Amino acid sequence: MKNITLSIEDDVLKAGREYARNHNISFNVLVRRLIEQTVVPKKGQWLEDTFSLMDKLTVSTTNQKWSRDELYRV
């Protein structure tokens, strides 16, 4: 495991240490977990991402009709 140096505003550092203390973890563990949650994809996250993208689509299929062959065509 590598050591790194971070520059953090004093008030943010104080709040982070307090948060970690209230959750019975070290500030180091808190930072490590936050970085992992941000950069390491969760198993199955692709499915949530796919549905999120689908929800953002602005395609209307109100008057569209498909045949069975069209639905199963890849």
PDB file of N, H, CA, C and O in Angstrom:
ATOM      1  N   MET A   1       0.850  -1.166   0.000  1.00  0.00           N
ATOM      2  CA  MET A   1       0.000   0.000   0.000  1.00  0.00           C
ATOM      3  C   MET A   1       0.899   1.234   0.000  1.00  0.00           C
ATOM      4  O   MET A   1       1.890   1.290   0.728  1.00  0.00           O
ATOM      5  N   LYS A   2       0.548   2.213  -0.816  1.00  0.00           N
ATOM      6  H   LYS A   2      -0.257   2.168  -1.408  1.00  0.00           H
ATOM      7  CA  LYS A   2       1.329   3.439  -0.952  1.00  0.00           C
ATOM      8  C   LYS A   2       0.803   4.522  -0.016  1.00  0.00           C
ATOM      9  O   LYS A   2      -0.396   4.602   0.248  1.00  0.00           O
ATOM     10  N   ASN A   3       1.701   5.338   0.472  1.00  0.00           N
ATOM     11  H   ASN A   3       2.676   5.273   0.257  1.00  0.00           H
ATOM     12  CA  ASN A   3       1.333   6.527   1.230  1.00  0.00           C
ATOM     13  C   ASN A   3       1.233   7.699   0.264  1.00  0.00           C
ATOM     14  O   ASN A   3       2.024   7.807  -0.674  1.00  0.00           O
ATOM     15  N   ILE A   4       0.263   8.573   0.492  1.00  0.00           N
ATOM     16  H   ILE A   4      -0.379   8.485   1.254  1.00  0.00           H
ATOM     17  CA  ILE A   4       0.112   9.762  -0.339  1.00  0.00           C
ATOM     18  C   ILE A   4      -0.037  10.984   0.560  1.00  0.00           C
ATOM     19  O   ILE A   4      -0.332  10.860   1.749  1.00  0.00           O
ATOM     20  N   THR A   5       0.166  12.147  -0.010  1.00  0.00           N
ATOM     21  H   THR A   5       0.406  12.248  -0.975  1.00  0.00           H
ATOM     22  CA  THR A   5      -0.009  13.397   0.715  1.00  0.00           C
ATOM     23  C   THR A   5      -1.157  14.155   0.075  1.00  0.00           C
ATOM     24  O   THR A   5      -1.197  14.313  -1.146  1.00  0.00           O
ATOM     25  N   LEU A   6      -2.092  14.627   0.892  1.00  0.00           N
ATOM     26  H   LEU A   6      -2.059  14.499   1.883  1.00  0.00           H
ATOM     27  CA  LEU A   6      -3.239  15.391   0.401  1.00  0.00           C
ATOM     28  C   LEU A   6      -3.244  16.770   1.031  1.00  0.00           C
ATOM     29  O   LEU A   6      -2.809  16.946   2.169  1.00  0.00           O
ATOM     30  N   SER A   7      -3.734  17.740   0.291  1.00  0.00           N
ATOM     31  H   SER A   7      -4.087  17.597  -0.634  1.00  0.00           H
ATOM     32  CA  SER A   7      -3.967  19.073   0.845  1.00  0.00           C
ATOM     33  C   SER A   7      -5.465  19.223   1.038  1.00  0.00           C
ATOM     34  O   SER A   7      -6.233  19.137   0.080  1.00  0.00           O
ATOM     35  N   ILE A   8      -5.881  19.448   2.287  1.00  0.00           N
ATOM     36  H   ILE A   8      -5.257  19.517   3.065  1.00  0.00           H
ATOM     37  CA  ILE A   8      -7.303  19.545   2.621  1.00  0.00           C
ATOM     38  C   ILE A   8      -7.499  20.788   3.472  1.00  0.00           C
ATOM     39  O   ILE A   8      -6.715  21.053   4.384  1.00  0.00           O
ATOM     40  N   GLU A   9      -8.531  21.540   3.178  1.00  0.00           N
ATOM     41  H   GLU A   9      -9.167  21.324   2.437  1.00  0.00           H
ATOM     42  CA  GLU A   9      -8.851  22.728   3.967  1.00  0.00           C
ATOM     43  C   GLU A   9      -9.026  22.326   5.430  1.00  0.00           C
ATOM     44  O   GLU A   9      -9.529  21.243   5.727  1.00  0.00           O
ATOM     45  N   ASP A  10      -8.611  23.202   6.337  1.00  0.00           N
ATOM     46  H   ASP A  10      -8.202  24.083   6.095  1.00  0.00           H
ATOM     47  CA  ASP A  10      -8.663  22.898   7.767  1.00  0.00           C
ATOM     48  C   ASP A  10     -10.062  22.530   8.251  1.00  0.00           C
ATOM     49  O   ASP A  10     -10.225  21.584   9.021  1.00  0.00           O
ATOM     50  N   ASP A  11     -11.074  23.276   7.801  1.00  0.00           N
ATOM     51  H   ASP A  11     -10.942  24.045   7.175  1.00  0.00           H
ATOM     52  CA  ASP A  11     -12.441  22.999   8.263  1.00  0.00           C
ATOM     53  C   ASP A  11     -12.955  21.658   7.736  1.00  0.00           C
ATOM     54  O   ASP A  11     -13.704  20.961   8.421  1.00  0.00           O
ATOM     55  N   VAL A  12     -12.549  21.305   6.519  1.00  0.00           N
ATOM     56  H   VAL A  12     -11.941  21.872   5.963  1.00  0.00           H
ATOM     57  CA  VAL A  12     -12.955  20.018   5.948  1.00  0.00           C
ATOM     58  C   VAL A  12     -12.255  18.880   6.682  1.00  0.00           C
ATOM     59  O   VAL A  12     -12.869  17.853   6.969  1.00  0.00           O
ATOM     60  N   LEU A  13     -10.986  19.058   6.981  1.00  0.00           N
ATOM     61  H   LEU A  13     -10.487  19.892   6.747  1.00  0.00           H
ATOM     62  CA  LEU A  13     -10.239  18.055   7.726  1.00  0.00           C
ATOM     63  C   LEU A  13     -10.842  17.840   9.111  1.00  0.00           C
ATOM     64  O   LEU A  13     -11.009  16.704   9.555  1.00  0.00           O
ATOM     65  N   LYS A  14     -11.161  18.927   9.781  1.00  0.00           N
ATOM     66  H   LYS A  14     -11.025  19.849   9.420  1.00  0.00           H
ATOM     67  CA  LYS A  14     -11.769  18.832  11.114  1.00  0.00           C
ATOM     68  C   LYS A  14     -13.102  18.088  11.046  1.00  0.00           C
ATOM     69  O   LYS A  14     -13.369  17.204  11.859  1.00  0.00           O
ATOM     70  N   ALA A  15     -13.932  18.450  10.076  1.00  0.00           N
ATOM     71  H   ALA A  15     -13.715  19.169   9.416  1.00  0.00           H
ATOM     72  CA  ALA A  15     -15.232  17.787   9.923  1.00  0.00           C
ATOM     73  C   ALA A  15     -15.059  16.309   9.571  1.00  0.00           C
ATOM     74  O   ALA A  15     -15.800  15.457  10.063  1.00  0.00           O
ATOM     75  N   GLY A  16     -14.085  16.012   8.723  1.00  0.00           N
ATOM     76  H   GLY A  16     -13.483  16.703   8.323  1.00  0.00           H
ATOM     77  CA  GLY A  16     -13.824  14.618   8.349  1.00  0.00           C
ATOM     78  C   GLY A  16     -13.362  13.784   9.522  1.00  0.00           C
ATOM     79  O   GLY A  16     -13.798  12.646   9.694  1.00  0.00           O
ATOM     80  N   ARG A  17     -12.475  14.350  10.334  1.00  0.00           N
ATOM     81  H   ARG A  17     -12.121  15.275  10.194  1.00  0.00           H
ATOM     82  CA  ARG A  17     -12.007  13.628  11.522  1.00  0.00           C
ATOM     83  C   ARG A  17     -13.142  13.401  12.516  1.00  0.00           C
ATOM     84  O   ARG A  17     -13.234  12.339  13.132  1.00  0.00           O
ATOM     85  N   GLU A  18     -13.997  14.397  12.668  1.00  0.00           N
ATOM     86  H   GLU A  18     -13.923  15.260  12.168  1.00  0.00           H
ATOM     87  CA  GLU A  18     -15.138  14.260  13.576  1.00  0.00           C
ATOM     88  C   GLU A  18     -16.097  13.187  13.060  1.00  0.00           C
ATOM     89  O   GLU A  18     -16.585  12.359  13.829  1.00  0.00           O
ATOM     90  N   TYR A  19     -16.361  13.210  11.758  1.00  0.00           N
ATOM     91  H   TYR A  19     -15.965  13.883  11.133  1.00  0.00           H
ATOM     92  CA  TYR A  19     -17.241  12.205  11.156  1.00  0.00           C
ATOM     93  C   TYR A  19     -16.664  10.800  11.382  1.00  0.00           C
ATOM     94  O   TYR A  19     -17.379   9.883  11.785  1.00  0.00           O
ATOM     95  N   ALA A  20     -15.378  10.651  11.118  1.00  0.00           N
ATOM     96  H   ALA A  20     -14.797  11.397  10.790  1.00  0.00           H
ATOM     97  CA  ALA A  20     -14.722   9.342  11.300  1.00  0.00           C
ATOM     98  C   ALA A  20     -14.803   8.899  12.756  1.00  0.00           C
ATOM     99  O   ALA A  20     -15.113   7.742  13.041  1.00  0.00           O
ATOM    100  N   ARG A  21     -14.529   9.807  13.664  1.00  0.00           N
ATOM    101  H   ARG A  21     -14.277  10.747  13.433  1.00  0.00           H
ATOM    102  CA  ARG A  21     -14.589   9.478  15.094  1.00  0.00           C
ATOM    103  C   ARG A  21     -15.995   9.041  15.491  1.00  0.00           C
ATOM    104  O   ARG A  21     -16.155   8.077  16.240  1.00  0.00           O
ATOM    105  N   ASN A  22     -17.012   9.740  14.997  1.00  0.00           N
ATOM    106  H   ASN A  22     -16.882  10.523  14.389  1.00  0.00           H
ATOM    107  CA  ASN A  22     -18.408   9.401  15.313  1.00  0.00           C
ATOM    108  C   ASN A  22     -18.816   8.039  14.741  1.00  0.00           C
ATOM    109  O   ASN A  22     -19.759   7.414  15.226  1.00  0.00           O
ATOM    110  N   HIS A  23     -18.102   7.587  13.710  1.00  0.00           N
ATOM    111  H   HIS A  23     -17.336   8.094  13.316  1.00  0.00           H
ATOM    112  CA  HIS A  23     -18.409   6.303  13.086  1.00  0.00           C
ATOM    113  C   HIS A  23     -17.377   5.227  13.445  1.00  0.00           C
ATOM    114  O   HIS A  23     -17.314   4.170  12.817  1.00  0.00           O
ATOM    115  N   ASN A  24     -16.574   5.525  14.470  1.00  0.00           N
ATOM    116  H   ASN A  24     -16.626   6.384  14.980  1.00  0.00           H
ATOM    117  CA  ASN A  24     -15.593   4.562  14.996  1.00  0.00           C
ATOM    118  C   ASN A  24     -14.636   4.025  13.939  1.00  0.00           C
ATOM    119  O   ASN A  24     -14.315   2.837  13.926  1.00  0.00           O
ATOM    120  N   ILE A  25     -14.183   4.907  13.054  1.00  0.00           N
ATOM    121  H   ILE A  25     -14.444   5.872  13.064  1.00  0.00           H
ATOM    122  CA  ILE A  25     -13.176   4.547  12.074  1.00  0.00           C
ATOM    123  C   ILE A  25     -12.114   5.642  12.069  1.00  0.00           C
ATOM    124  O   ILE A  25     -12.340   6.738  12.584  1.00  0.00           O
ATOM    125  N   SER A  26     -10.974   5.347  11.495  1.00  0.00           N
ATOM    126  H   SER A  26     -10.790   4.457  11.078  1.00  0.00           H
ATOM    127  CA  SER A  26      -9.934   6.369  11.389  1.00  0.00           C
ATOM    128  C   SER A  26     -10.233   7.255  10.179  1.00  0.00           C
ATOM    129  O   SER A  26     -10.970   6.872   9.269  1.00  0.00           O
ATOM    130  N   PHE A  27      -9.650   8.426  10.198  1.00  0.00           N
ATOM    131  H   PHE A  27      -9.052   8.737  10.936  1.00  0.00           H
ATOM    132  CA  PHE A  27      -9.805   9.328   9.055  1.00  0.00           C
ATOM    133  C   PHE A  27      -9.209   8.684   7.806  1.00  0.00           C
ATOM    134  O   PHE A  27      -9.742   8.849   6.708  1.00  0.00           O
ATOM    135  N   ASN A  28      -8.121   7.962   7.964  1.00  0.00           N
ATOM    136  H   ASN A  28      -7.688   7.828   8.856  1.00  0.00           H
ATOM    137  CA  ASN A  28      -7.488   7.265   6.854  1.00  0.00           C
ATOM    138  C   ASN A  28      -8.446   6.251   6.214  1.00  0.00           C
ATOM    139  O   ASN A  28      -8.551   6.174   4.989  1.00  0.00           O
ATOM    140  N   VAL A  29      -9.131   5.489   7.043  1.00  0.00           N
ATOM    141  H   VAL A  29      -9.046   5.552   8.037  1.00  0.00           H
ATOM    142  CA  VAL A  29     -10.101   4.504   6.534  1.00  0.00           C
ATOM    143  C   VAL A  29     -11.244   5.222   5.823  1.00  0.00           C
ATOM    144  O   VAL A  29     -11.706   4.767   4.777  1.00  0.00           O
ATOM    145  N   LEU A  30     -11.702   6.335   6.382  1.00  0.00           N
ATOM    146  H   LEU A  30     -11.326   6.704   7.232  1.00  0.00           H
ATOM    147  CA  LEU A  30     -12.776   7.111   5.756  1.00  0.00           C
ATOM    148  C   LEU A  30     -12.380   7.560   4.355  1.00  0.00           C
ATOM    149  O   LEU A  30     -13.142   7.386   3.404  1.00  0.00           O
ATOM    150  N   VAL A  31     -11.195   8.136   4.230  1.00  0.00           N
ATOM    151  H   VAL A  31     -10.576   8.277   5.002  1.00  0.00           H
ATOM    152  CA  VAL A  31     -10.728   8.620   2.925  1.00  0.00           C
ATOM    153  C   VAL A  31     -10.566   7.457   1.954  1.00  0.00           C
ATOM    154  O   VAL A  31     -10.960   7.557   0.792  1.00  0.00           O
ATOM    155  N   ARG A  32      -9.989   6.356   2.424  1.00  0.00           N
ATOM    156  H   ARG A  32      -9.669   6.274   3.368  1.00  0.00           H
ATOM    157  CA  ARG A  32      -9.802   5.182   1.566  1.00  0.00           C
ATOM    158  C   ARG A  32     -11.144   4.661   1.053  1.00  0.00           C
ATOM    159  O   ARG A  32     -11.278   4.352  -0.131  1.00  0.00           O
ATOM    160  N   ARG A  33     -12.130   4.564   1.934  1.00  0.00           N
ATOM    161  H   ARG A  33     -12.021   4.816   2.896  1.00  0.00           H
ATOM    162  CA  ARG A  33     -13.456   4.069   1.519  1.00  0.00           C
ATOM    163  C   ARG A  33     -14.116   5.010   0.517  1.00  0.00           C
ATOM    164  O   ARG A  33     -14.722   4.559  -0.455  1.00  0.00           O
ATOM    165  N   LEU A  34     -14.002   6.302   0.749  1.00  0.00           N
ATOM    166  H   LEU A  34     -13.510   6.668   1.539  1.00  0.00           H
ATOM    167  CA  LEU A  34     -14.602   7.270  -0.176  1.00  0.00           C
ATOM    168  C   LEU A  34     -13.972   7.179  -1.563  1.00  0.00           C
ATOM    169  O   LEU A  34     -14.669   7.251  -2.574  1.00  0.00           O
ATOM    170  N   ILE A  35     -12.659   7.021  -1.602  1.00  0.00           N
ATOM    171  H   ILE A  35     -12.092   6.962  -0.780  1.00  0.00           H
ATOM    172  CA  ILE A  35     -11.986   6.885  -2.896  1.00  0.00           C
ATOM    173  C   ILE A  35     -12.403   5.584  -3.575  1.00  0.00           C
ATOM    174  O   ILE A  35     -12.681   5.573  -4.774  1.00  0.00           O
ATOM    175  N   GLU A  36     -12.449   4.492  -2.821  1.00  0.00           N
ATOM    176  H   GLU A  36     -12.223   4.501  -1.847  1.00  0.00           H
ATOM    177  CA  GLU A  36     -12.865   3.206  -3.397  1.00  0.00           C
ATOM    178  C   GLU A  36     -14.282   3.290  -3.952  1.00  0.00           C
ATOM    179  O   GLU A  36     -14.542   2.803  -5.052  1.00  0.00           O
ATOM    180  N   GLN A  37     -15.200   3.898  -3.207  1.00  0.00           N
ATOM    181  H   GLN A  37     -14.989   4.293  -2.312  1.00  0.00           H
ATOM    182  CA  GLN A  37     -16.586   4.014  -3.655  1.00  0.00           C
ATOM    183  C   GLN A  37     -16.701   4.865  -4.908  1.00  0.00           C
ATOM    184  O   GLN A  37     -17.614   4.681  -5.713  1.00  0.00           O
ATOM    185  N   THR A  38     -15.780   5.788  -5.068  1.00  0.00           N
ATOM    186  H   THR A  38     -15.038   5.938  -4.414  1.00  0.00           H
ATOM    187  CA  THR A  38     -15.834   6.695  -6.207  1.00  0.00           C
ATOM    188  C   THR A  38     -15.224   6.088  -7.464  1.00  0.00           C
ATOM    189  O   THR A  38     -15.746   6.297  -8.559  1.00  0.00           O
ATOM    190  N   VAL A  39     -14.138   5.349  -7.332  1.00  0.00           N
ATOM    191  H   VAL A  39     -13.713   5.180  -6.442  1.00  0.00           H
ATOM    192  CA  VAL A  39     -13.405   4.915  -8.518  1.00  0.00           C
ATOM    193  C   VAL A  39     -13.503   3.428  -8.832  1.00  0.00           C
ATOM    194  O   VAL A  39     -13.190   3.031  -9.954  1.00  0.00           O
ATOM    195  N   VAL A  40     -13.921   2.597  -7.896  1.00  0.00           N
ATOM    196  H   VAL A  40     -14.176   2.919  -6.984  1.00  0.00           H
ATOM    197  CA  VAL A  40     -14.027   1.156  -8.144  1.00  0.00           C
ATOM    198  C   VAL A  40     -15.498   0.820  -8.387  1.00  0.00           C
ATOM    199  O   VAL A  40     -16.322   0.942  -7.481  1.00  0.00           O
ATOM    200  N   PRO A  41     -15.828   0.395  -9.613  1.00  0.00           N
ATOM    201  CA  PRO A  41     -17.233   0.095  -9.905  1.00  0.00           C
ATOM    202  C   PRO A  41     -17.749  -1.073  -9.062  1.00  0.00           C
ATOM    203  O   PRO A  41     -17.053  -2.065  -8.843  1.00  0.00           O
ATOM    204  N   LYS A  42     -18.972  -0.924  -8.605  1.00  0.00           N
ATOM    205  H   LYS A  42     -19.537  -0.118  -8.783  1.00  0.00           H
ATOM    206  CA  LYS A  42     -19.599  -1.997  -7.831  1.00  0.00           C
ATOM    207  C   LYS A  42     -20.077  -3.091  -8.768  1.00  0.00           C
ATOM    208  O   LYS A  42     -20.414  -2.835  -9.924  1.00  0.00           O
ATOM    209  N   LYS A  43     -20.100  -4.309  -8.257  1.00  0.00           N
ATOM    210  H   LYS A  43     -19.827  -4.517  -7.318  1.00  0.00           H
ATOM    211  CA  LYS A  43     -20.631  -5.424  -9.031  1.00  0.00           C
ATOM    212  C   LYS A  43     -22.111  -5.160  -9.283  1.00  0.00           C
ATOM    213  O   LYS A  43     -22.865  -4.898  -8.346  1.00  0.00           O
ATOM    214  N   GLY A  44     -22.519  -5.228 -10.522  1.00  0.00           N
ATOM    215  H   GLY A  44     -21.906  -5.441 -11.283  1.00  0.00           H
ATOM    216  CA  GLY A  44     -23.909  -4.988 -10.862  1.00  0.00           C
ATOM    217  C   GLY A  44     -24.238  -3.521 -11.099  1.00  0.00           C
ATOM    218  O   GLY A  44     -25.374  -3.186 -11.435  1.00  0.00           O
ATOM    219  N   GLN A  45     -23.253  -2.643 -10.927  1.00  0.00           N
ATOM    220  H   GLN A  45     -22.330  -2.915 -10.655  1.00  0.00           H
ATOM    221  CA  GLN A  45     -23.492  -1.216 -11.130  1.00  0.00           C
ATOM    222  C   GLN A  45     -23.881  -0.924 -12.571  1.00  0.00           C
ATOM    223  O   GLN A  45     -24.613   0.030 -12.833  1.00  0.00           O
ATOM    224  N   TRP A  46     -23.399  -1.734 -13.510  1.00  0.00           N
ATOM    225  H   TRP A  46     -22.803  -2.509 -13.297  1.00  0.00           H
ATOM    226  CA  TRP A  46     -23.702  -1.518 -14.918  1.00  0.00           C
ATOM    227  C   TRP A  46     -25.211  -1.547 -15.163  1.00  0.00           C
ATOM    228  O   TRP A  46     -25.717  -0.820 -16.019  1.00  0.00           O
ATOM    229  N   LEU A  47     -25.923  -2.377 -14.419  1.00  0.00           N
ATOM    230  H   LEU A  47     -25.512  -2.967 -13.724  1.00  0.00           H
ATOM    231  CA  LEU A  47     -27.367  -2.477 -14.607  1.00  0.00           C
ATOM    232  C   LEU A  47     -28.054  -1.192 -14.160  1.00  0.00           C
ATOM    233  O   LEU A  47     -28.926  -0.677 -14.859  1.00  0.00           O
ATOM    234  N   GLU A  48     -27.664  -0.674 -12.999  1.00  0.00           N
ATOM    235  H   GLU A  48     -26.956  -1.093 -12.431  1.00  0.00           H
ATOM    236  CA  GLU A  48     -28.222   0.593 -12.530  1.00  0.00           C
ATOM    237  C   GLU A  48     -27.893   1.719 -13.493  1.00  0.00           C
ATOM    238  O   GLU A  48     -28.739   2.570 -13.768  1.00  0.00           O
ATOM    239  N   ASP A  49     -26.672   1.732 -14.008  1.00  0.00           N
ATOM    240  H   ASP A  49     -25.985   1.041 -13.785  1.00  0.00           H
ATOM    241  CA  ASP A  49     -26.268   2.758 -14.971  1.00  0.00           C
ATOM    242  C   ASP A  49     -27.095   2.667 -16.250  1.00  0.00           C
ATOM    243  O   ASP A  49     -27.477   3.688 -16.820  1.00  0.00           O
ATOM    244  N   THR A  50     -27.371   1.444 -16.698  1.00  0.00           N
ATOM    245  H   THR A  50     -27.061   0.615 -16.234  1.00  0.00           H
ATOM    246  CA  THR A  50     -28.165   1.236 -17.906  1.00  0.00           C
ATOM    247  C   THR A  50     -29.579   1.770 -17.724  1.00  0.00           C
ATOM    248  O   THR A  50     -30.094   2.472 -18.594  1.00  0.00           O
ATOM    249  N   PHE A  51     -30.213   1.441 -16.595  1.00  0.00           N
ATOM    250  H   PHE A  51     -29.794   0.870 -15.888  1.00  0.00           H
ATOM    251  CA  PHE A  51     -31.562   1.936 -16.341  1.00  0.00           C
ATOM    252  C   PHE A  51     -31.582   3.451 -16.190  1.00  0.00           C
ATOM    253  O   PHE A  51     -32.533   4.105 -16.618  1.00  0.00           O
ATOM    254  N   SER A  52     -30.553   4.007 -15.594  1.00  0.00           N
ATOM    255  H   SER A  52     -29.780   3.477 -15.247  1.00  0.00           H
ATOM    256  CA  SER A  52     -30.449   5.457 -15.455  1.00  0.00           C
ATOM    257  C   SER A  52     -30.386   6.124 -16.827  1.00  0.00           C
ATOM    258  O   SER A  52     -31.049   7.133 -17.065  1.00  0.00           O
ATOM    259  N   LEU A  53     -29.584   5.553 -17.725  1.00  0.00           N
ATOM    260  H   LEU A  53     -29.045   4.734 -17.531  1.00  0.00           H
ATOM    261  CA  LEU A  53     -29.508   6.094 -19.085  1.00  0.00           C
ATOM    262  C   LEU A  53     -30.841   5.958 -19.813  1.00  0.00           C
ATOM    263  O   LEU A  53     -31.249   6.867 -20.537  1.00  0.00           O
ATOM    264  N   MET A  54     -31.521   4.830 -19.625  1.00  0.00           N
ATOM    265  H   MET A  54     -31.190   4.092 -19.037  1.00  0.00           H
ATOM    266  CA  MET A  54     -32.817   4.620 -20.266  1.00  0.00           C
ATOM    267  C   MET A  54     -33.839   5.647 -19.777  1.00  0.00           C
ATOM    268  O   MET A  54     -34.660   6.133 -20.555  1.00  0.00           O
ATOM    269  N   ASP A  55     -33.784   5.973 -18.488  1.00  0.00           N
ATOM    270  H   ASP A  55     -33.117   5.578 -17.856  1.00  0.00           H
ATOM    271  CA  ASP A  55     -34.715   6.950 -17.930  1.00  0.00           C
ATOM    272  C   ASP A  55     -34.497   8.340 -18.512  1.00  0.00           C
ATOM    273  O   ASP A  55     -35.426   9.146 -18.553  1.00  0.00           O
ATOM    274  N   LYS A  56     -33.287   8.626 -18.960  1.00  0.00           N
ATOM    275  H   LYS A  56     -32.532   7.971 -18.927  1.00  0.00           H
ATOM    276  CA  LYS A  56     -32.966   9.944 -19.505  1.00  0.00           C
ATOM    277  C   LYS A  56     -33.340  10.090 -20.980  1.00  0.00           C
ATOM    278  O   LYS A  56     -33.334  11.200 -21.511  1.00  0.00           O
ATOM    279  N   LEU A  57     -33.663   8.983 -21.642  1.00  0.00           N
ATOM    280  H   LEU A  57     -33.667   8.081 -21.210  1.00  0.00           H
ATOM    281  CA  LEU A  57     -34.004   9.037 -23.062  1.00  0.00           C
ATOM    282  C   LEU A  57     -35.294   9.812 -23.290  1.00  0.00           C
ATOM    283  O   LEU A  57     -36.201   9.795 -22.459  1.00  0.00           O
ATOM    284  N   THR A  58     -35.359  10.479 -24.410  1.00  0.00           N
ATOM    285  H   THR A  58     -34.622  10.493 -25.086  1.00  0.00           H
ATOM    286  CA  THR A  58     -36.563  11.246 -24.755  1.00  0.00           C
ATOM    287  C   THR A  58     -37.194  10.692 -26.024  1.00  0.00           C
ATOM    288  O   THR A  58     -37.659  11.452 -26.874  1.00  0.00           O
ATOM    289  N   VAL A  59     -37.211   9.384 -26.151  1.00  0.00           N
ATOM    290  H   VAL A  59     -36.834   8.767 -25.460  1.00  0.00           H
ATOM    291  CA  VAL A  59     -37.768   8.718 -27.323  1.00  0.00           C
ATOM    292  C   VAL A  59     -39.211   8.347 -27.042  1.00  0.00           C
ATOM    293  O   VAL A  59     -39.533   7.814 -25.980  1.00  0.00           O
ATOM    294  N   SER A  60     -40.063   8.629 -27.989  1.00  0.00           N
ATOM    295  H   SER A  60     -39.802   9.062 -28.852  1.00  0.00           H
ATOM    296  CA  SER A  60     -41.472   8.272 -27.837  1.00  0.00           C
ATOM    297  C   SER A  60     -41.785   7.086 -28.737  1.00  0.00           C
ATOM    298  O   SER A  60     -41.448   7.082 -29.921  1.00  0.00           O
ATOM    299  N   THR A  61     -42.430   6.087 -28.164  1.00  0.00           N
ATOM    300  H   THR A  61     -42.704   6.090 -27.203  1.00  0.00           H
ATOM    301  CA  THR A  61     -42.843   4.920 -28.946  1.00  0.00           C
ATOM    302  C   THR A  61     -44.363   4.752 -28.894  1.00  0.00           C
ATOM    303  O   THR A  61     -44.885   3.652 -29.076  1.00  0.00           O
ATOM    304  N   THR A  62     -45.047   5.837 -28.648  1.00  0.00           N
ATOM    305  H   THR A  62     -44.623   6.730 -28.500  1.00  0.00           H
ATOM    306  CA  THR A  62     -46.501   5.792 -28.468  1.00  0.00           C
ATOM    307  C   THR A  62     -47.221   5.179 -29.667  1.00  0.00           C
ATOM    308  O   THR A  62     -48.079   4.314 -29.488  1.00  0.00           O
ATOM    309  N   ASN A  63     -46.893   5.604 -30.873  1.00  0.00           N
ATOM    310  H   ASN A  63     -46.196   6.307 -31.019  1.00  0.00           H
ATOM    311  CA  ASN A  63     -47.595   5.125 -32.067  1.00  0.00           C
ATOM    312  C   ASN A  63     -46.814   4.053 -32.816  1.00  0.00           C
ATOM    313  O   ASN A  63     -47.152   3.719 -33.951  1.00  0.00           O
ATOM    314  N   GLN A  64     -45.792   3.522 -32.200  1.00  0.00           N
ATOM    315  H   GLN A  64     -45.518   3.794 -31.278  1.00  0.00           H
ATOM    316  CA  GLN A  64     -44.953   2.518 -32.853  1.00  0.00           C
ATOM    317  C   GLN A  64     -45.504   1.117 -32.595  1.00  0.00           C
ATOM    318  O   GLN A  64     -45.855   0.774 -31.466  1.00  0.00           O
ATOM    319  N   LYS A  65     -45.575   0.316 -33.653  1.00  0.00           N
ATOM    320  H   LYS A  65     -45.290   0.594 -34.571  1.00  0.00           H
ATOM    321  CA  LYS A  65     -46.004  -1.073 -33.525  1.00  0.00           C
ATOM    322  C   LYS A  65     -44.921  -1.950 -34.137  1.00  0.00           C
ATOM    323  O   LYS A  65     -44.409  -1.665 -35.220  1.00  0.00           O
ATOM    324  N   TRP A  66     -44.579  -3.026 -33.423  1.00  0.00           N
ATOM    325  H   TRP A  66     -44.995  -3.257 -32.543  1.00  0.00           H
ATOM    326  CA  TRP A  66     -43.563  -3.945 -33.906  1.00  0.00           C
ATOM    327  C   TRP A  66     -44.148  -5.332 -34.094  1.00  0.00           C
ATOM    328  O   TRP A  66     -45.058  -5.745 -33.375  1.00  0.00           O
ATOM    329  N   SER A  67     -43.608  -6.041 -35.072  1.00  0.00           N
ATOM    330  H   SER A  67     -42.869  -5.706 -35.656  1.00  0.00           H
ATOM    331  CA  SER A  67     -44.003  -7.437 -35.251  1.00  0.00           C
ATOM    332  C   SER A  67     -43.144  -8.284 -34.327  1.00  0.00           C
ATOM    333  O   SER A  67     -42.140  -7.809 -33.795  1.00  0.00           O
ATOM    334  N   ARG A  68     -43.531  -9.519 -34.140  1.00  0.00           N
ATOM    335  H   ARG A  68     -44.346  -9.905 -34.572  1.00  0.00           H
ATOM    336  CA  ARG A  68     -42.775 -10.438 -33.286  1.00  0.00           C
ATOM    337  C   ARG A  68     -41.347 -10.610 -33.825  1.00  0.00           C
ATOM    338  O   ARG A  68     -40.386 -10.632 -33.057  1.00  0.00           O
ATOM    339  N   ASP A  69     -41.222 -10.730 -35.140  1.00  0.00           N
ATOM    340  H   ASP A  69     -42.003 -10.712 -35.765  1.00  0.00           H
ATOM    341  CA  ASP A  69     -39.886 -10.880 -35.752  1.00  0.00           C
ATOM    342  C   ASP A  69     -39.014  -9.682 -35.463  1.00  0.00           C
ATOM    343  O   ASP A  69     -37.825  -9.841 -35.185  1.00  0.00           O
ATOM    344  N   GLU A  70     -39.570  -8.491 -35.520  1.00  0.00           N
ATOM    345  H   GLU A  70     -40.535  -8.362 -35.746  1.00  0.00           H
ATOM    346  CA  GLU A  70     -38.784  -7.285 -35.250  1.00  0.00           C
ATOM    347  C   GLU A  70     -38.328  -7.234 -33.781  1.00  0.00           C
ATOM    348  O   GLU A  70     -37.220  -6.782 -33.490  1.00  0.00           O
ATOM    349  N   LEU A  71     -39.169  -7.689 -32.877  1.00  0.00           N
ATOM    350  H   LEU A  71     -40.069  -8.056 -33.114  1.00  0.00           H
ATOM    351  CA  LEU A  71     -38.813  -7.674 -31.464  1.00  0.00           C
ATOM    352  C   LEU A  71     -37.671  -8.623 -31.123  1.00  0.00           C
ATOM    353  O   LEU A  71     -36.870  -8.351 -30.228  1.00  0.00           O
ATOM    354  N   TYR A  72     -37.602  -9.753 -31.854  1.00  0.00           N
ATOM    355  H   TYR A  72     -38.252  -9.974 -32.581  1.00  0.00           H
ATOM    356  CA  TYR A  72     -36.579 -10.746 -31.541  1.00  0.00           C
ATOM    357  C   TYR A  72     -35.335 -10.628 -32.415  1.00  0.00           C
ATOM    358  O   TYR A  72     -34.375 -11.378 -32.235  1.00  0.00           O
ATOM    359  N   ARG A  73     -35.348  -9.697 -33.352  1.00  0.00           N
ATOM    360  H   ARG A  73     -36.128  -9.087 -33.498  1.00  0.00           H
ATOM    361  CA  ARG A  73     -34.187  -9.503 -34.226  1.00  0.00           C
ATOM    362  C   ARG A  73     -33.074  -8.813 -33.424  1.00  0.00           C
ATOM    363  O   ARG A  73     -33.310  -7.840 -32.708  1.00  0.00           O
ATOM    364  N   VAL A  74     -31.883  -9.337 -33.564  1.00  0.00           N
ATOM    365  H   VAL A  74     -31.691 -10.128 -34.145  1.00  0.00           H
ATOM    366  CA  VAL A  74     -30.738  -8.768 -32.837  1.00  0.00           C
ATOM    367  C   VAL A  74     -29.890  -7.949 -33.761  1.00  0.00           C
ATOM    368  O   VAL A  74     -28.880  -7.387 -33.337  1.00  0.00           O
TER     369      VAL A  74
END
